Amino acid sequence: MSAPHVPVKPVVFIHGLWIHSAAWQPWHQVFADAGYQPHAPGWTGDAATAAATRNRPEALAGLGVAELTAGYARYIETLPVKPIVVGHSFGGLIAQKLLADGLVEAAAALSPAPIKGATKLPLAQIRSALPVLRNPKNKTRAVALTARQFRYGFGNAIGKDEARKLYDTYAIPGPGRPIFELTAAKKDPQSPTAVDLTAVRGPLLITGASHDHTVPEVVSRQAFDLYAGSPSVTDYHAFDGRGHSLVFDSGWADVAQYVVRWFTRLHRSERDGS
């Protein structure tokens, strides 16, 4: 009698604000080689390519964290088994929400956008958010970064030419509403950025980057500290010398290898019963 077929474990990659899901393409092979089936669906409103998304920014206008999270929850429901997720920036916030809700098996949140409860607000983070926050009307609009703004927020730790190439390849408009939801979280008891910090859930890895302007490392570390009372596994790692582009710039492989090894150790421990 043949053994029952066990579906390959899916991994869902969730991109952040202003970056197209195509930026995850190099990660697919790394995870496939480790035995995972990669998926990188875009945000609700994203087109199939960065260029096509730039041509229809209105499709993203007005979307908030709740709508974006619900879009990924619907996608996950179509998979044969519960996946693991890897999220960057706002994708890292979404990954934490999916994990706390029990929709995914484990999650890595890389330089994640702050969840409710995070209070640190470095000047670099404020400056990175100004393209959206300077105009209240942007709450219902899609906003695109200029090449100069991208260089500051994402590409400050890499060369000017590389930053420009990444901007031309992956940058897309993003909904302004999630940024406003972050700034309102402290006073909003129903903030969509809230995560159940004490939920019994799968393991969570949070990472920071020492030169990150958009989500400074101190903010990533505070996110980890907020889980101090959690009964579930929560790990932290900082990438030295890296900026917010760490998951798709020329140093992406170092980050991908660290993350895939973290997941692999989890599954090895499960198989060994430890």
TORKOL-4160 file (C-alpha; in steps of 0.2 Angstrom, whole numbers, padded with zeros to 4 digits, m for minus):
274
<pt num="1" X="0000" Y="0000" Z="0000"/>
<pt num="2" X="0008" Y="0017" Z="m0005"/>
<pt num="3" X="0010" Y="0030" Z="0007"/>
<pt num="4" X="m0002" Y="0045" Z="0007"/>
<pt num="5" X="0003" Y="0060" Z="m0003"/>
<pt num="6" X="0009" Y="0074" Z="0008"/>
<pt num="7" X="0008" Y="0091" Z="m0001"/>
<pt num="8" X="0024" Y="0101" Z="m0002"/>
<pt num="9" X="0024" Y="0115" Z="0012"/>
<pt num="10" X="0019" Y="0131" Z="0004"/>
<pt num="11" X="0028" Y="0148" Z="0008"/>
<pt num="12" X="0019" Y="0164" Z="0004"/>
<pt num="13" X="0030" Y="0180" Z="0002"/>
<pt num="14" X="0021" Y="0196" Z="0006"/>
<pt num="15" X="0029" Y="0212" Z="0000"/>
<pt num="16" X="0029" Y="0229" Z="0008"/>
<pt num="17" X="0023" Y="0246" Z="0003"/>
<pt num="18" X="0030" Y="0253" Z="m0013"/>
<pt num="19" X="0038" Y="0237" Z="m0019"/>
<pt num="20" X="0031" Y="0225" Z="m0032"/>
<pt num="21" X="0030" Y="0206" Z="m0028"/>
<pt num="22" X="0042" Y="0203" Z="m0042"/>
<pt num="23" X="0056" Y="0208" Z="m0030"/>
<pt num="24" X="0053" Y="0191" Z="m0021"/>
<pt num="25" X="0058" Y="0181" Z="m0037"/>
<pt num="26" X="0076" Y="0177" Z="m0032"/>
<pt num="27" X="0069" Y="0170" Z="m0016"/>
<pt num="28" X="0059" Y="0157" Z="m0025"/>
<pt num="29" X="0073" Y="0146" Z="m0029"/>
<pt num="30" X="0081" Y="0147" Z="m0012"/>
<pt num="31" X="0065" Y="0140" Z="m0004"/>
<pt num="32" X="0061" Y="0128" Z="m0018"/>
<pt num="33" X="0079" Y="0120" Z="m0015"/>
<pt num="34" X="0074" Y="0118" Z="0003"/>
<pt num="35" X="0058" Y="0109" Z="m0001"/>
<pt num="36" X="0045" Y="0123" Z="m0001"/>
<pt num="37" X="0033" Y="0128" Z="m0014"/>
<pt num="38" X="0035" Y="0147" Z="m0016"/>
<pt num="39" X="0020" Y="0159" Z="m0019"/>
<pt num="40" X="0021" Y="0178" Z="m0021"/>
<pt num="41" X="0004" Y="0185" Z="m0024"/>
<pt num="42" X="0003" Y="0204" Z="m0024"/>
<pt num="43" X="m0007" Y="0215" Z="m0014"/>
<pt num="44" X="m0026" Y="0218" Z="m0018"/>
<pt num="45" X="m0025" Y="0230" Z="m0033"/>
<pt num="46" X="m0007" Y="0225" Z="m0039"/>
<pt num="47" X="m0006" Y="0221" Z="m0057"/>
<pt num="48" X="0005" Y="0207" Z="m0064"/>
<pt num="49" X="0020" Y="0218" Z="m0066"/>
<pt num="50" X="0028" Y="0233" Z="m0059"/>
<pt num="51" X="0025" Y="0243" Z="m0075"/>
<pt num="52" X="0007" Y="0238" Z="m0076"/>
<pt num="53" X="0004" Y="0243" Z="m0058"/>
<pt num="54" X="0012" Y="0260" Z="m0061"/>
<pt num="55" X="m0001" Y="0263" Z="m0075"/>
<pt num="56" X="m0016" Y="0260" Z="m0064"/>
<pt num="57" X="m0013" Y="0267" Z="m0046"/>
<pt num="58" X="m0031" Y="0270" Z="m0043"/>
<pt num="59" X="m0033" Y="0251" Z="m0041"/>
<pt num="60" X="m0023" Y="0253" Z="m0024"/>
<pt num="61" X="m0031" Y="0269" Z="m0018"/>
<pt num="62" X="m0040" Y="0268" Z="m0001"/>
<pt num="63" X="m0034" Y="0251" Z="0004"/>
<pt num="64" X="m0029" Y="0248" Z="0022"/>
<pt num="65" X="m0021" Y="0235" Z="0033"/>
<pt num="66" X="m0037" Y="0226" Z="0036"/>
<pt num="67" X="m0041" Y="0224" Z="0017"/>
<pt num="68" X="m0024" Y="0219" Z="0013"/>
<pt num="69" X="m0023" Y="0206" Z="0026"/>
<pt num="70" X="m0040" Y="0199" Z="0021"/>
<pt num="71" X="m0034" Y="0197" Z="0003"/>
<pt num="72" X="m0019" Y="0186" Z="0009"/>
<pt num="73" X="m0031" Y="0176" Z="0020"/>
<pt num="74" X="m0042" Y="0173" Z="0005"/>
<pt num="75" X="m0027" Y="0167" Z="m0005"/>
<pt num="76" X="m0021" Y="0156" Z="0009"/>
<pt num="77" X="m0038" Y="0147" Z="0010"/>
<pt num="78" X="m0034" Y="0141" Z="m0008"/>
<pt num="79" X="m0018" Y="0132" Z="m0003"/>
<pt num="80" X="m0019" Y="0113" Z="0000"/>
<pt num="81" X="m0010" Y="0115" Z="0018"/>
<pt num="82" X="m0007" Y="0129" Z="0030"/>
<pt num="83" X="0008" Y="0138" Z="0023"/>
<pt num="84" X="0023" Y="0148" Z="0031"/>
<pt num="85" X="0024" Y="0166" Z="0027"/>
<pt num="86" X="0038" Y="0178" Z="0024"/>
<pt num="87" X="0034" Y="0197" Z="0025"/>
<pt num="88" X="0044" Y="0213" Z="0023"/>
<pt num="89" X="0039" Y="0230" Z="0030"/>
<pt num="90" X="0020" Y="0231" Z="0029"/>
<pt num="91" X="0021" Y="0213" Z="0023"/>
<pt num="92" X="0029" Y="0209" Z="0040"/>
<pt num="93" X="0015" Y="0217" Z="0049"/>
<pt num="94" X="0002" Y="0207" Z="0039"/>
<pt num="95" X="0012" Y="0191" Z="0042"/>
<pt num="96" X="0011" Y="0194" Z="0061"/>
<pt num="97" X="m0008" Y="0196" Z="0060"/>
<pt num="98" X="m0010" Y="0180" Z="0049"/>
<pt num="99" X="0000" Y="0170" Z="0062"/>
<pt num="100" X="m0009" Y="0177" Z="0077"/>
<pt num="101" X="m0025" Y="0172" Z="0069"/>
<pt num="102" X="m0019" Y="0154" Z="0066"/>
<pt num="103" X="m0020" Y="0155" Z="0047"/>
<pt num="104" X="m0001" Y="0151" Z="0045"/>
<pt num="105" X="0011" Y="0139" Z="0053"/>
<pt num="106" X="0025" Y="0150" Z="0056"/>
<pt num="107" X="0031" Y="0168" Z="0050"/>
<pt num="108" X="0046" Y="0178" Z="0047"/>
<pt num="109" X="0043" Y="0197" Z="0048"/>
<pt num="110" X="0058" Y="0206" Z="0040"/>
<pt num="111" X="0060" Y="0225" Z="0046"/>
<pt num="112" X="0041" Y="0224" Z="0049"/>
<pt num="113" X="0030" Y="0240" Z="0049"/>
<pt num="114" X="0026" Y="0244" Z="0068"/>
<pt num="115" X="0011" Y="0235" Z="0076"/>
<pt num="116" X="0000" Y="0243" Z="0088"/>
<pt num="117" X="0010" Y="0246" Z="0104"/>
<pt num="118" X="0026" Y="0251" Z="0096"/>
<pt num="119" X="0030" Y="0269" Z="0102"/>
<pt num="120" X="0047" Y="0272" Z="0096"/>
<pt num="121" X="0047" Y="0285" Z="0082"/>
<pt num="122" X="0065" Y="0289" Z="0075"/>
<pt num="123" X="0067" Y="0304" Z="0064"/>
<pt num="124" X="0072" Y="0293" Z="0050"/>
<pt num="125" X="0056" Y="0284" Z="0050"/>
<pt num="126" X="0046" Y="0301" Z="0051"/>
<pt num="127" X="0055" Y="0307" Z="0036"/>
<pt num="128" X="0052" Y="0291" Z="0026"/>
<pt num="129" X="0033" Y="0293" Z="0029"/>
<pt num="130" X="0032" Y="0311" Z="0025"/>
<pt num="131" X="0028" Y="0308" Z="0006"/>
<pt num="132" X="0012" Y="0301" Z="0012"/>
<pt num="133" X="0008" Y="0311" Z="0028"/>
<pt num="134" X="0011" Y="0328" Z="0021"/>
<pt num="135" X="m0006" Y="0328" Z="0013"/>
<pt num="136" X="m0021" Y="0322" Z="0022"/>
<pt num="137" X="m0030" Y="0318" Z="0005"/>
<pt num="138" X="m0017" Y="0304" Z="0003"/>
<pt num="139" X="m0027" Y="0293" Z="0015"/>
<pt num="140" X="m0038" Y="0289" Z="0000"/>
<pt num="141" X="m0025" Y="0290" Z="m0013"/>
<pt num="142" X="m0011" Y="0279" Z="m0020"/>
<pt num="143" X="0006" Y="0288" Z="m0018"/>
<pt num="144" X="0022" Y="0285" Z="m0028"/>
<pt num="145" X="0039" Y="0288" Z="m0021"/>
<pt num="146" X="0051" Y="0299" Z="m0031"/>
<pt num="147" X="0069" Y="0291" Z="m0035"/>
<pt num="148" X="0076" Y="0303" Z="m0022"/>
<pt num="149" X="0063" Y="0297" Z="m0009"/>
<pt num="150" X="0066" Y="0279" Z="m0013"/>
<pt num="151" X="0085" Y="0282" Z="m0011"/>
<pt num="152" X="0083" Y="0288" Z="0007"/>
<pt num="153" X="0069" Y="0276" Z="0013"/>
<pt num="154" X="0076" Y="0260" Z="0004"/>
<pt num="155" X="0093" Y="0262" Z="m0004"/>
<pt num="156" X="0103" Y="0272" Z="0009"/>
<pt num="157" X="0114" Y="0257" Z="0012"/>
<pt num="158" X="0118" Y="0253" Z="m0006"/>
<pt num="159" X="0126" Y="0263" Z="m0020"/>
<pt num="160" X="0117" Y="0276" Z="m0030"/>
<pt num="161" X="0117" Y="0267" Z="m0046"/>
<pt num="162" X="0110" Y="0251" Z="m0038"/>
<pt num="163" X="0097" Y="0261" Z="m0029"/>
<pt num="164" X="0091" Y="0268" Z="m0045"/>
<pt num="165" X="0090" Y="0252" Z="m0054"/>
<pt num="166" X="0080" Y="0244" Z="m0040"/>
<pt num="167" X="0068" Y="0259" Z="m0041"/>
<pt num="168" X="0066" Y="0257" Z="m0059"/>
<pt num="169" X="0063" Y="0238" Z="m0058"/>
<pt num="170" X="0052" Y="0236" Z="m0042"/>
<pt num="171" X="0045" Y="0253" Z="m0036"/>
<pt num="172" X="0026" Y="0255" Z="m0038"/>
<pt num="173" X="0013" Y="0267" Z="m0030"/>
<pt num="174" X="0006" Y="0261" Z="m0014"/>
<pt num="175" X="m0010" Y="0266" Z="m0004"/>
<pt num="176" X="m0008" Y="0280" Z="0008"/>
<pt num="177" X="m0020" Y="0273" Z="0021"/>
<pt num="178" X="m0009" Y="0261" Z="0030"/>
<pt num="179" X="0003" Y="0275" Z="0034"/>
<pt num="180" X="m0011" Y="0285" Z="0042"/>
<pt num="181" X="m0017" Y="0269" Z="0051"/>
<pt num="182" X="0000" Y="0268" Z="0059"/>
<pt num="183" X="0000" Y="0285" Z="0065"/>
<pt num="184" X="m0017" Y="0284" Z="0072"/>
<pt num="185" X="m0014" Y="0267" Z="0081"/>
<pt num="186" X="m0010" Y="0274" Z="0098"/>
<pt num="187" X="m0027" Y="0282" Z="0100"/>
<pt num="188" X="m0038" Y="0270" Z="0090"/>
<pt num="189" X="m0044" Y="0255" Z="0101"/>
<pt num="190" X="m0049" Y="0246" Z="0085"/>
<pt num="191" X="m0033" Y="0249" Z="0075"/>
<pt num="192" X="m0031" Y="0237" Z="0061"/>
<pt num="193" X="m0012" Y="0237" Z="0065"/>
<pt num="194" X="m0016" Y="0228" Z="0082"/>
<pt num="195" X="m0010" Y="0210" Z="0084"/>
<pt num="196" X="m0014" Y="0198" Z="0098"/>
<pt num="197" X="0003" Y="0197" Z="0107"/>
<pt num="198" X="m0002" Y="0183" Z="0118"/>
<pt num="199" X="m0010" Y="0171" Z="0105"/>
<pt num="200" X="m0005" Y="0153" Z="0106"/>
<pt num="201" X="0003" Y="0153" Z="0088"/>
<pt num="202" X="0017" Y="0146" Z="0078"/>
<pt num="203" X="0035" Y="0152" Z="0079"/>
<pt num="204" X="0039" Y="0170" Z="0073"/>
<pt num="205" X="0055" Y="0177" Z="0068"/>
<pt num="206" X="0057" Y="0196" Z="0068"/>
<pt num="207" X="0072" Y="0204" Z="0060"/>
<pt num="208" X="0079" Y="0222" Z="0059"/>
<pt num="209" X="0092" Y="0231" Z="0049"/>
<pt num="210" X="0105" Y="0242" Z="0057"/>
<pt num="211" X="0104" Y="0256" Z="0043"/>
<pt num="212" X="0086" Y="0255" Z="0039"/>
<pt num="213" X="0078" Y="0272" Z="0038"/>
<pt num="214" X="0060" Y="0266" Z="0034"/>
<pt num="215" X="0059" Y="0254" Z="0049"/>
<pt num="216" X="0074" Y="0258" Z="0060"/>
<pt num="217" X="0082" Y="0243" Z="0069"/>
<pt num="218" X="0076" Y="0250" Z="0086"/>
<pt num="219" X="0058" Y="0249" Z="0080"/>
<pt num="220" X="0060" Y="0231" Z="0074"/>
<pt num="221" X="0068" Y="0226" Z="0091"/>
<pt num="222" X="0054" Y="0235" Z="0100"/>
<pt num="223" X="0042" Y="0224" Z="0090"/>
<pt num="224" X="0051" Y="0209" Z="0097"/>
<pt num="225" X="0050" Y="0216" Z="0115"/>
<pt num="226" X="0031" Y="0217" Z="0114"/>
<pt num="227" X="0030" Y="0198" Z="0113"/>
<pt num="228" X="0039" Y="0196" Z="0129"/>
<pt num="229" X="0024" Y="0189" Z="0137"/>
<pt num="230" X="0020" Y="0177" Z="0123"/>
<pt num="231" X="0019" Y="0158" Z="0127"/>
<pt num="232" X="0025" Y="0155" Z="0109"/>
<pt num="233" X="0042" Y="0155" Z="0101"/>
<pt num="234" X="0048" Y="0172" Z="0095"/>
<pt num="235" X="0066" Y="0175" Z="0089"/>
<pt num="236" X="0075" Y="0190" Z="0084"/>
<pt num="237" X="0090" Y="0194" Z="0072"/>
<pt num="238" X="0098" Y="0210" Z="0066"/>
<pt num="239" X="0107" Y="0212" Z="0050"/>
<pt num="240" X="0122" Y="0224" Z="0052"/>
<pt num="241" X="0125" Y="0237" Z="0038"/>
<pt num="242" X="0109" Y="0234" Z="0029"/>
<pt num="243" X="0095" Y="0246" Z="0024"/>
<pt num="244" X="0076" Y="0243" Z="0020"/>
<pt num="245" X="0080" Y="0236" Z="0003"/>
<pt num="246" X="0089" Y="0221" Z="0011"/>
<pt num="247" X="0077" Y="0208" Z="0004"/>
<pt num="248" X="0079" Y="0213" Z="m0014"/>
<pt num="249" X="0096" Y="0222" Z="m0016"/>
<pt num="250" X="0112" Y="0214" Z="m0021"/>
<pt num="251" X="0114" Y="0206" Z="m0003"/>
<pt num="252" X="0097" Y="0198" Z="m0003"/>
<pt num="253" X="0104" Y="0180" Z="m0003"/>
<pt num="254" X="0112" Y="0182" Z="0014"/>
<pt num="255" X="0095" Y="0187" Z="0021"/>
<pt num="256" X="0086" Y="0173" Z="0012"/>
<pt num="257" X="0098" Y="0160" Z="0017"/>
<pt num="258" X="0096" Y="0165" Z="0036"/>
<pt num="259" X="0077" Y="0165" Z="0035"/>
<pt num="260" X="0076" Y="0148" Z="0026"/>
<pt num="261" X="0088" Y="0140" Z="0038"/>
<pt num="262" X="0077" Y="0147" Z="0052"/>
<pt num="263" X="0062" Y="0138" Z="0045"/>
<pt num="264" X="0071" Y="0122" Z="0041"/>
<pt num="265" X="0077" Y="0121" Z="0059"/>
<pt num="266" X="0059" Y="0123" Z="0065"/>
<pt num="267" X="0053" Y="0108" Z="0054"/>
<pt num="268" X="0068" Y="0097" Z="0058"/>
<pt num="269" X="0064" Y="0100" Z="0077"/>
<pt num="270" X="0046" Y="0095" Z="0073"/>
<pt num="271" X="0051" Y="0079" Z="0064"/>
<pt num="272" X="0063" Y="0075" Z="0078"/>
<pt num="273" X="0049" Y="0078" Z="0091"/>
<pt num="274" X="0060" Y="0091" Z="0101"/>
